Amino acid sequence: MSLFKARDWWSTILGEKEEFDQGCLCVADVDNSGSGQDKVIVGSYNGYLRIFNPHPVKPGDEVQPEDLLLEVQLREPILQVEVGKFVSGTEGLHLAVLHCRKLCVYAVSGTQGNVEHGNQYQIKLMYEHNLQRTACNMTYGPFGGVKGRDLICIQSMDGMLMLFEQESYAFGRFLPGFLLPGPLAYSSRTDSFITVSSCQQVESYKYQVLAFATDADERHDTEERKLSSGKRLAVDWVLNIGEQALDIRVVSFNQGASSVFVLGERNFFCLKDNGQIRFMKKLDYSPSCFIPYCSVREGTINTLIANHNKILNVYQDITLKWASQLPCIPVSVKVANFQDLKGVIVTLSDDGHLQCSYLGTDPSIFQAPKVDSREINYEEMNAEMKELQKIIREATKTQDILPESEKQRDVTVTAEVSPDLDEESQAIDSEVKAGAVPSLTVKITIQSRVKAQKPCLAVCVQAPLAVTCDQFVFDDLEPDSSETVVLSVFLKENCSPPELEGTCMVSYNISTELNPEGIPRVSQCSFSLPLKLVCFPAQPSKAANHKLTIDTNKPPISFVTIFPDFVDPSEGDQANALGFQFLTGSKTTLLASKTSQRYRIQSDQLEDLWLVTKELIHRLQEHFKKQNCKDFACTFSGSIPLQEYFELIDRHFELRLNAEKYQELLSERAVQFRAIERRLLTRFKDKTPAPLQHLDTLLEGTFREVIALADAAEENQANMFQAFAKLKSATHLVIMLISLWQKLSTDQVAILEATFLPLAEDTQELGWEETVDAAVSYLLRTCLSKSSKEQALTLSSQLSMPKDTSRLKKNITLFCDRLAKGGRLSLSTDSATQPAAAMPGGCATIPESDLEERTFIPGSTAVFASRGQTTKQKSKPGVSEDAEEETKSHEL
């Protein structure tokens, strides 16, 4: 809020529920009194024209009736009012009023009154022009250098400049590349019109060029008349300002030069006559209107800029000199001279608050009363100080930008997932090749404590999962009311999902006294889906390509206890093997050791291990939590399956390269297709038919190639989606194994997930490989760096698709090696100096010098070999003897 307020000199409220805009205010000596005293002319969208002659009043006094010189209701809305020399044969000032389809010029005259009622004012219509197009705004000036009179230029809503030489219509010209009308001004020094186009460019057009350009009224004539009617309209200069403009003003307070002022949405520009920027000011508020005026300092210009915070700022060039508080948000501001008071600021709001004010301060007559002296109670001061310090400490504990959520929200949303599958599947357009695709019912309830306006519910599950309906719109919720919707979730794409979770989000508005339309609010919740939605029980398989072992510190639990929905109760506690058949066709087997505290998960596909491993650990944690066992822990001492993980990365990257190739080929064939079409059209238009020379055959062949390439690109896109889903599942698995291996905290696991899972969707512009490579490189140069030299290295700020994945695989391997040597994940670079943590027994690391010299990164089986490893079915070199003995010791 401003320190000073704009002092009210004179103000009034115009009409009732009338609307006003930027062009509805004008100040000038419209009645040609010769006293140099300005009158205030106001027009409204309701068609009322008012002329005021303000006089100073005492604070609290009402406006005198004689201040209103004239009030007349015109039949059409008033878009803009201007005062100038618009009538031929006289240099007196006249009033121009712009309506939507009419331009009227009036003479304002006053008659000296002989009685106490005062003077009488009246307007007389001098001439009018009926417009063929809907008007937007207008400007005036001595176009073409005429002396002693002003011409008028009107801009229509469809981009036509209509010029009037007082009582006669001169010509009309269309602006090139027009979309929406912008502000319009005239520069008398350069004799040009200046506007801002929809391309966010300031454009200048010479009047002479407009006069000799092609007439807009002859656009539909024949081609010969077009060629002979004039030149093409060309712009004089163009300046790109990068934003829409609110207003343009051209000022020239001396004979040397003139300046073009442009008020943008976030910036304020001052331009020279040739379009060069004289200076520019970035505004930290949203402006509403402005007006430049003469400065007392030579070589500078003062500007008044009003904003939507009801603040009027005074600038001298780019320097803020004063700021004053206004009672309303003005849409137009002027500077006028009244009686002996010069420089009065006249503002008009959109609801008709007209005010004349001045800047400064009034002397204050308030005197502070004397304060009775009293002795200081130090004990009370110390107690108050301690209480305040406690409050400060509590407030500074968290550094969150967003405020904490309320204990009891206005609107809450809950999701209840059905424990059983639907008896009749609700799956729609599923691409899964299985016989029957199951679905699961989710019941979502919205409860409101207050009145919620325009509530909308959005339900989101990650592909390849889908819901029967994901958008719901409700009527306004009354206090203590609720709404319930039921939907079904099913597997739509033919691949296993990387996550079995969903999110519900409700957006609504809460009305307040200051904002009756409502403040937008959002409430959300998440829900988890059961594993049986994407798989069903099957016979366990002894042979598998990929295996991993999870160690625990508790005896193994029977699968009848932790997987009652997948095990037949008749098997009893002897069930130590469990099979999961995914709907996509793959199978995963879960084995529990009888002699050791271990579980083995095996499958032919690496990505299929993720959901079963996650479900196993989750159910074990829930089981021991119910038994009040707080020391249960899962660990992983095997080797990270990097080689198999790298194969999935290569497959995904290969499909990205194929997509890029298909895009290039499609572009080439499309260019070829259009070239053949142009030649055929030329042949068909020729008056003397010529042979086609097999152009039709070439066109048909090119068309078939385009269709074939489009089909191949679409198939490649589907394959890339499935490859990305598999890559996300494998990435989740690798993150879990690393967290169990290194016993990472929750914050460190969050850093891992942000590093390896930065994208919810994969695109050609920003892919998974380059994003993860940049994130891993950042960690290697910060918290996992070996020395300060690596921390000083700068990373590239631009992400682009790499040529291959060798660098990414090398960085991931080096990342695991640094973790094996005791590195710890942290967002601060100080963690690089932390002491090394003890590594699990049997872990062998790779020398970093070898990693940096090699270009081909082998599988991690030879890198992190230890007991309880992840191997393929065929034995590989590099497996320790302990690992082989442990493998044989598992009882299947």
Backbone hydrogen bonds, N-H to C=O, Kabsch-Sander energy under -0.5 kcal/mol:
donor,donor_aa,acceptor,acceptor_aa,energy
4,F,323,A,-0.7
6,A,325,Q,-2.6
7,R,358,Y,-2.4
9,W,7,R,-0.5
9,W,356,C,-2.7
10,W,356,C,-2.1
12,T,354,L,-2.5
14,L,352,G,-2.6
15,G,13,I,-0.6
20,F,350,D,-1.5
24,C,21,D,-1.5
25,L,22,Q,-0.6
26,C,41,I,-2.0
28,A,39,K,-1.9
30,V,28,A,-1.9
32,N,29,D,-1.8
38,D,36,G,-0.5
38,D,337,N,-2.7
39,K,28,A,-2.5
40,V,52,F,-2.4
41,I,26,C,-3.5
41,I,39,K,-0.6
42,V,50,R,-2.9
43,G,24,C,-2.1
44,S,48,Y,-1.6
45,Y,19,E,-2.6
47,G,44,S,-1.6
49,L,72,V,-3.2
50,R,42,V,-3.0
51,I,70,L,-2.4
52,F,40,V,-2.8
53,N,67,D,-3.0
57,V,9,W,-1.1
61,D,58,K,-2.3
67,D,64,Q,-1.6
68,L,65,P,-1.4
69,L,51,I,-1.9
69,L,67,D,-1.0
70,L,51,I,-1.6
72,V,49,L,-2.5
74,L,47,G,-3.8
74,L,72,V,-0.7
78,I,44,S,-2.0
79,L,77,P,-0.6
79,L,98,L,-3.1
80,Q,98,L,-1.1
81,V,23,G,-2.0
82,E,96,A,-2.1
84,G,94,H,-2.1
86,F,84,G,-1.5
90,T,87,V,-1.0
94,H,84,G,-3.0
95,L,106,Y,-2.7
96,A,82,E,-3.3
96,A,94,H,-0.5
97,V,104,C,-3.3
98,L,80,Q,-2.8
99,H,97,V,-0.6
99,H,102,K,-3.3
103,L,129,H,-2.4
104,C,97,V,-2.6
105,V,127,Y,-2.4
106,Y,95,L,-3.4
107,A,124,K,-2.5
108,V,30,V,-0.5
109,S,107,A,-0.5
109,S,122,Q,-2.4
111,T,120,Q,-3.6
118,G,115,V,-1.4
120,Q,111,T,-2.3
121,Y,69,L,-0.5
122,Q,109,S,-2.4
124,K,107,A,-2.0
126,M,105,V,-2.9
127,Y,105,V,-1.2
129,H,103,L,-2.6
131,L,101,R,-2.1
131,L,129,H,-0.6
135,A,100,C,-2.8
136,C,137,N,-0.5
136,C,155,Q,-2.6
137,N,155,Q,-1.2
139,T,153,C,-2.3
141,G,151,L,-1.8
143,F,141,G,-2.0
145,G,142,P,-1.9
146,V,143,F,-0.9
150,D,85,K,-3.3
151,L,141,G,-3.1
152,I,164,F,-1.9
153,C,139,T,-3.0
154,I,162,M,-2.8
155,Q,137,N,-2.6
156,S,154,I,-0.5
156,S,160,M,-2.4
157,M,134,T,-2.6
159,G,156,S,-1.4
161,L,173,R,-3.8
162,M,154,I,-3.2
162,M,160,M,-0.7
163,L,161,L,-0.6
163,L,171,F,-2.8
164,F,152,I,-2.9
165,E,168,S,-2.1
166,Q,164,F,-1.3
168,S,165,E,-1.5
170,A,163,L,-2.6
171,F,163,L,-0.9
173,R,161,L,-2.2
175,L,159,G,-2.7
178,F,175,L,-0.9
185,A,194,I,-2.2
187,S,192,S,-2.8
188,S,186,Y,-0.6
191,D,187,S,-1.1
192,S,187,S,-1.6
193,F,205,Y,-3.1
194,I,185,A,-2.9
195,T,203,E,-2.3
196,V,183,P,-0.8
197,S,201,Q,-2.3
200,Q,197,S,-1.4
202,V,239,L,-3.6
203,E,195,T,-3.0
203,E,201,Q,-0.6
204,S,237,W,-2.0
205,Y,193,F,-2.7
207,Y,191,D,-2.5
210,L,206,K,-2.1
211,A,207,Y,-2.3
212,F,208,Q,-1.6
213,A,209,V,-0.7
213,A,210,L,-0.6
214,T,231,K,-1.9
216,A,172,G,-2.5
218,E,215,D,-1.2
219,R,216,A,-1.1
221,D,218,E,-1.5
226,K,222,T,-1.7
227,L,223,E,-2.0
228,S,224,E,-1.4
229,S,225,R,-0.8
229,S,226,K,-0.7
230,G,226,K,-0.6
231,K,212,F,-2.1
236,D,204,S,-3.5
237,W,204,S,-0.8
239,L,202,V,-2.1
241,I,200,Q,-1.8
241,I,239,L,-0.6
242,G,200,Q,-1.3
246,L,263,L,-3.6
247,D,263,L,-1.1
249,R,261,F,-2.5
251,V,249,R,-0.5
251,V,259,S,-2.3
254,N,257,A,-0.6
259,S,251,V,-2.7
260,V,271,L,-2.4
261,F,249,R,-3.5
261,F,259,S,-0.6
262,V,269,F,-2.2
263,L,247,D,-2.4
264,G,262,V,-0.7
264,G,267,N,-2.8
265,E,244,Q,-1.0
268,F,281,K,-2.6
269,F,262,V,-2.9
270,C,279,F,-2.5
271,L,260,V,-3.3
272,K,276,Q,-3.2
275,G,272,K,-1.4
278,R,270,C,-3.1
279,F,270,C,-1.6
281,K,268,F,-2.9
283,L,266,R,-2.6
288,S,306,A,-3.2
289,C,306,A,-1.2
291,I,304,L,-1.9
293,Y,302,N,-2.9
295,S,300,T,-0.6
298,E,296,V,-0.5
300,T,297,R,-1.5
302,N,293,Y,-1.6
303,T,315,Y,-2.4
304,L,291,I,-2.6
305,I,303,T,-0.5
305,I,313,N,-2.5
306,A,289,C,-2.4
307,N,311,I,-1.8
308,H,286,S,-2.3
310,K,307,N,-1.2
312,L,324,S,-3.1
313,N,305,I,-2.9
313,N,311,I,-0.6
314,V,322,W,-3.0
315,Y,303,T,-2.7
315,Y,313,N,-0.5
316,Q,319,T,-2.8
317,D,301,I,-2.3
317,D,315,Y,-0.6
318,I,316,Q,-0.7
319,T,316,Q,-1.9
320,L,318,I,-0.5
321,K,314,V,-3.3
321,K,319,T,-0.5
322,W,314,V,-1.4
324,S,312,L,-2.3
325,Q,4,F,-1.9
326,L,310,K,-3.1
331,V,348,L,-3.4
332,S,348,L,-1.3
334,K,346,V,-2.6
336,A,344,V,-2.7
338,F,341,L,-2.6
341,L,338,F,-3.2
342,K,340,D,-0.7
344,V,336,A,-2.6
345,I,357,S,-2.6
346,V,334,K,-2.9
346,V,344,V,-0.6
347,T,345,I,-0.5
347,T,355,Q,-2.5
348,L,332,S,-2.0
349,S,353,H,-1.2
350,D,329,I,-0.7
352,G,349,S,-1.4
354,L,12,T,-2.3
354,L,352,G,-1.0
355,Q,347,T,-2.3
355,Q,353,H,-0.5
356,C,10,W,-4.2
357,S,345,I,-2.6
357,S,355,Q,-0.5
358,Y,7,R,-1.8
378,Y,376,I,-0.9
381,M,377,N,-1.9
382,N,378,Y,-2.5
383,A,379,E,-2.2
384,E,380,E,-2.4
385,M,381,M,-2.6
386,K,382,N,-2.4
387,E,383,A,-2.0
388,L,384,E,-2.3
389,Q,385,M,-2.5
390,K,386,K,-2.1
391,I,387,E,-1.9
392,I,388,L,-2.3
393,R,389,Q,-2.4
394,E,390,K,-2.2
395,A,391,I,-2.0
396,T,392,I,-1.8
397,K,394,E,-0.7
409,R,407,K,-0.5
412,T,447,Q,-2.6
414,T,445,T,-2.4
416,E,443,K,-3.2
417,V,415,A,-0.5
418,S,441,T,-2.6
422,D,439,S,-2.7
425,S,423,E,-0.6
431,E,492,K,-3.6
440,L,489,V,-2.0
441,T,420,D,-0.5
442,V,487,L,-3.2
443,K,416,E,-3.0
444,I,442,V,-0.6
444,I,485,V,-2.7
445,T,414,T,-2.6
446,I,483,E,-3.2
447,Q,412,T,-2.7
447,Q,445,T,-0.5
448,S,481,S,-2.7
449,R,410,D,-3.3
450,V,410,D,-0.6
452,A,450,V,-0.6
452,A,477,L,-1.9
453,Q,451,K,-0.5
453,Q,509,N,-3.0
456,C,507,S,-2.3
457,L,472,F,-2.9
458,A,505,M,-2.6
459,V,470,D,-2.1
460,C,503,T,-2.8
462,Q,501,E,-0.7
465,L,462,Q,-1.8
466,A,490,F,-2.3
468,T,488,S,-1.9
472,F,457,L,-2.5
474,F,455,P,-2.3
477,L,452,A,-2.4
480,D,448,S,-1.2
481,S,448,S,-1.1
481,S,478,E,-0.9
483,E,446,I,-2.2
485,V,444,I,-2.5
487,L,442,V,-2.2
489,V,440,L,-2.6
490,F,466,A,-2.4
491,L,438,P,-0.6
492,K,464,P,-2.5
492,K,490,F,-0.6
493,E,464,P,-1.5
495,C,493,E,-1.5
502,G,527,F,-2.5
503,T,460,C,-2.6
504,C,525,C,-3.2
505,M,458,A,-2.4
506,V,523,S,-3.7
507,S,456,C,-2.3
508,Y,521,R,-2.2
509,N,453,Q,-2.2
510,I,519,I,-2.0
511,S,509,N,-0.5
512,T,515,N,-2.0
518,G,515,N,-1.3
519,I,510,I,-2.6
521,R,508,Y,-3.2
523,S,506,V,-2.5
525,C,504,C,-2.3
527,F,502,G,-2.2
529,L,500,L,-2.6
533,L,530,P,-1.3
534,V,531,L,-1.7
535,C,531,L,-0.8
536,F,581,Q,-2.0
538,A,579,G,-1.6
546,H,603,S,-2.5
547,K,871,T,-1.0
548,L,601,I,-2.1
550,I,599,Y,-3.0
551,D,549,T,-0.5
551,D,635,T,-2.4
552,T,597,Q,-2.5
553,N,633,A,-1.0
559,F,575,A,-1.2
561,T,558,S,-1.3
562,I,558,S,-1.6
563,F,559,F,-2.5
566,F,563,F,-1.3
567,V,563,F,-1.2
571,E,568,D,-2.0
572,G,569,P,-1.3
574,Q,571,E,-1.0
575,A,572,G,-0.9
576,N,574,Q,-0.9
578,L,590,L,-2.6
579,G,538,A,-0.9
580,F,588,T,-3.2
581,Q,536,F,-3.0
582,F,580,F,-0.7
582,F,586,S,-2.6
583,L,534,V,-2.4
585,G,582,F,-1.8
588,T,580,F,-2.6
589,T,602,Q,-3.0
590,L,578,L,-3.3
591,L,600,R,-3.2
592,A,576,N,-2.5
593,S,598,R,-2.2
598,R,596,S,-1.4
599,Y,550,I,-2.1
600,R,591,L,-2.8
601,I,548,L,-2.5
602,Q,589,T,-2.5
603,S,546,H,-2.4
604,D,587,K,-0.8
608,D,605,Q,-0.6
609,L,606,L,-1.5
610,W,607,E,-1.0
612,V,608,D,-0.7
613,T,609,L,-2.3
614,K,610,W,-2.8
615,E,611,L,-2.3
616,L,612,V,-2.5
617,I,613,T,-2.3
618,H,614,K,-2.3
619,R,615,E,-2.5
620,L,616,L,-2.3
621,Q,617,I,-2.3
622,E,618,H,-2.3
623,H,619,R,-2.2
624,F,620,L,-2.3
625,K,621,Q,-1.7
626,K,622,E,-1.7
627,Q,623,H,-1.0
628,N,625,K,-1.4
629,C,624,F,-2.8
630,K,628,N,-0.7
635,T,551,D,-2.9
636,F,740,L,-0.7
642,L,640,I,-2.8
645,Y,641,P,-1.7
646,F,642,L,-2.9
647,E,643,Q,-1.4
648,L,644,E,-1.3
649,I,645,Y,-1.8
650,D,646,F,-2.6
651,R,647,E,-2.2
652,H,648,L,-2.3
653,F,649,I,-2.6
654,E,650,D,-2.4
655,L,651,R,-1.8
656,R,652,H,-1.7
657,L,653,F,-2.2
658,N,654,E,-2.3
659,A,655,L,-2.2
660,E,656,R,-1.9
661,K,657,L,-2.2
662,Y,658,N,-2.8
663,Q,659,A,-2.0
664,E,660,E,-2.0
665,L,661,K,-2.7
666,L,662,Y,-2.7
667,S,663,Q,-2.0
668,E,664,E,-2.3
669,R,665,L,-2.8
670,A,666,L,-2.3
671,V,667,S,-2.2
672,Q,668,E,-2.3
673,F,669,R,-2.6
674,R,670,A,-2.3
675,A,671,V,-2.0
676,I,672,Q,-2.2
677,E,673,F,-2.2
678,R,674,R,-2.3
679,R,675,A,-1.9
680,L,676,I,-2.4
681,L,677,E,-2.6
682,T,678,R,-2.1
683,R,679,R,-2.1
684,F,680,L,-2.6
685,K,681,L,-2.0
686,D,682,T,-0.9
695,L,692,L,-1.1
698,L,694,H,-2.1
699,L,695,L,-2.4
700,E,696,D,-2.2
701,G,697,T,-2.4
702,T,698,L,-2.4
703,F,699,L,-2.3
704,R,700,E,-2.1
705,E,701,G,-2.0
706,V,702,T,-2.4
707,I,703,F,-2.3
708,A,704,R,-2.5
709,L,705,E,-2.8
710,A,706,V,-2.4
711,D,707,I,-2.4
712,A,708,A,-2.4
713,A,709,L,-2.7
714,E,710,A,-2.3
715,E,711,D,-2.4
716,N,712,A,-2.5
717,Q,713,A,-2.1
718,A,714,E,-2.0
719,N,715,E,-2.3
720,M,716,N,-2.5
721,F,717,Q,-2.0
722,Q,718,A,-2.0
723,A,719,N,-2.5
724,F,720,M,-2.3
725,A,721,F,-2.0
726,K,722,Q,-2.3
727,L,723,A,-2.3
728,K,724,F,-2.3
729,S,725,A,-2.0
730,A,726,K,-2.6
731,T,727,L,-2.3
732,H,728,K,-2.5
733,L,729,S,-2.0
734,V,730,A,-2.5
735,I,731,T,-2.5
736,M,732,H,-2.2
737,L,733,L,-2.5
738,I,734,V,-2.5
739,S,735,I,-2.3
740,L,736,M,-2.4
741,W,737,L,-2.5
742,Q,738,I,-2.8
743,K,739,S,-0.8
744,L,739,S,-1.6
749,V,745,S,-2.3
750,A,746,T,-1.9
751,I,747,D,-1.7
752,L,748,Q,-2.1
753,E,749,V,-2.6
754,A,750,A,-2.3
755,T,751,I,-1.6
756,F,752,L,-2.6
757,L,753,E,-2.2
763,T,766,L,-1.4
771,T,767,G,-1.3
772,V,768,W,-2.6
773,D,769,E,-2.4
774,A,770,E,-1.8
775,A,771,T,-2.0
776,V,772,V,-3.0
777,S,773,D,-2.3
778,Y,774,A,-1.8
779,L,775,A,-1.9
780,L,776,V,-2.4
781,R,777,S,-1.3
782,T,778,Y,-0.6
782,T,779,L,-0.8
784,L,779,L,-2.6
785,S,782,T,-1.2
791,Q,787,S,-1.0
792,A,788,S,-1.3
793,L,789,K,-0.6
793,L,790,E,-0.9
809,K,805,T,-2.6
810,K,806,S,-2.2
811,N,807,R,-2.4
812,I,808,L,-2.4
813,T,809,K,-2.2
814,L,810,K,-2.4
815,F,811,N,-2.3
816,C,812,I,-2.3
817,D,813,T,-2.1
818,R,814,L,-2.4
819,L,815,F,-1.9
820,A,816,C,-2.2
821,K,817,D,-1.5
822,G,819,L,-1.5
823,G,818,R,-2.4
831,S,828,S,-1.1
832,A,829,T,-1.3
833,T,830,D,-1.6
834,Q,831,S,-1.6
843,C,840,P,-1.5
851,L,847,P,-1.8
852,E,848,E,-2.2
853,E,849,S,-1.2
854,R,850,D,-2.4
857,I,855,T,-0.5
862,A,859,G,-1.1
863,V,860,S,-0.5
864,F,860,S,-2.7
871,T,869,Q,-0.6
879,V,876,K,-0.9
884,E,880,S,-1.6
885,E,881,E,-2.4
886,E,882,D,-2.4
887,T,883,A,-2.0
888,K,884,E,-2.0
889,S,885,E,-1.6
890,H,886,E,-0.7
890,H,887,T,-0.8
892,L,890,H,-0.7
